Amino acid sequence: MKVKEIMTTPVVSAEPETPTTDVVGLLTAHRISGVPVTDQDGAVVGLVSEYDLLVKKGPTARDVMSSTVISVTEDTDVEDVRSLLIEMRIRRVPVVAGQRLVGIVSRSDLVELLSLEWTCESCGEPVRGAQPPERCPRCGEPADRFTRQEQPPGE
């Protein structure tokens, strides 16, 4: 599965000169824990997280942002993103096309995948993922033979 299948878009973002109080407002209003900071061309130049706001002081996003940002492309494998988030102990990665911000993937996006399960109507084979597979791995039936199953929490 590729990042483009699960990324959040459009992305809530800020510009370098966005007042810190406005960044706080974005986080609160959208119930998110961080925002990419983009320049006038849409390139990611930093990221402001809740942590940054708690430990750094400054009037603008530029003053409090982390300027070293790890990003991925739309064609990055979701499993690679999962590993990256775990190994680097980060909560989100911006998704870029060239230099331009096109999406974001957070830990909550990956956790949501754990709750999505598709069941083949022909053979009962369960498959997890944001989309049903092109073909059932057991019986070969096409994607339209799958139904989405909601998983209760903790299952």
Sequence and secondary structure as in RCSB ss.txt:
>XXXX:A:sequence
MKVKEIMTTPVVSAEPETPTTDVVGLLTAHRISGVPVTDQDGAVVGLVSEYDLLVKKGPTARDVMSSTVISVTED
TDVEDVRSLLIEMRIRRVPVVAGQRLVGIVSRSDLVELLSLEWTCESCGEPVRGAQPPERCPRCGEPADRFTRQE
QPPGE
>XXXX:A:secstr
 BGGGT B S   B TTSBHHHHHHHHHHHT SEEEEE TTSBEEEEEEHHHHHH   SBHHHH B     EETT
SBHHHHHHHHHHHT SEEEEEETTEEEEEEEHHHHHHHHTEEEEETTT  EEESSS  SB TTT  BGGGEEEEE
  TT 
